[in-house]
Amino acid sequence: MLARQKQMLASFGRVQDFLSAFPLPTPPAKYAERRGELDATVARLSALTSDQEQGRREARDDTQRQQVMRAELREKHLAPIARIARAVLPDTPSIQKALALPEKAMSPIKLIAVATGIRGSAAKYEAVFVENGRPADFLAQLDGAIEALRQTLLGRARSVGRHVGATAGLEQVLTQARKCVQMLNAMVLDGFAGNAEVIAKWRAAQRIQDWPGVRGTGGTADENVEPEAAAAEVPKAA
């Protein structure tokens, strides 16, 4: 979540606190509806923020698992097959090439394809591999290793999708929340007209405050800026 988005979410929380602390003396007919819309929108923002952060963390975890599964597939399953093939199988280019150990830097997708091909070629000499040191179920173990790596690719794709979807949703819902505050702004200013202290607190609640490393609109200089200006632009999601 971008720092600017965090600022806006924090400001919406302060608006909610203000509305709870300072009930309108004579609320307009639409006040309760607008207040409910803001509460629902802020709840949705919190859920999307959670999805965005969790998707990002899960994608990192999936990448780490992917590296482990790649190494295990290559070193534990494919390397022994390649060694036995070089030692005991016919020294013909087609056989040796089909059972050669893949390059270490090979991408996971390509490694899965190559490992599947090696599995098919090794199956033709299954008894030879078992006689020369491979376990009786080495092909089943190889199948499992290939599938484990494939699942890390699928898992990372789901995690990235969760993060990207939540990021796009955040931008949309932030806009909705800003509109809710703008509609409530007119009601609050009318309801507390003449009460400078409460109006100042209302404007302060809406202010988008500075976070470290971010140029914001915080500080005391903008306390009298209308909320439409204080939340002038919804930032592009990361």
Secondary structure, 3 states (H helix, E strand, C coil): CCHHHHHHHHHHHHHHHHHHHCCCCCCCCCHHHHHHHHHHHHHHHHHHHHHHHHHHHHHHHHHHHHHHHHHHHHHHHHHHHHHHHHHHCCCCHHHHHHCCCCCCCCCHHHHHHHHHHHHHHHHCCHHHHHHCCCCCCHHHHHHHHHHHHHHHHHHHHHHHHHHHHHHHHHHHHHHHHHHHHHHHHHHHHHHCCCCHHHHHHHHHHHCCCCCCCCCCCCCHHHCCCCHHHHCCCCCCCC
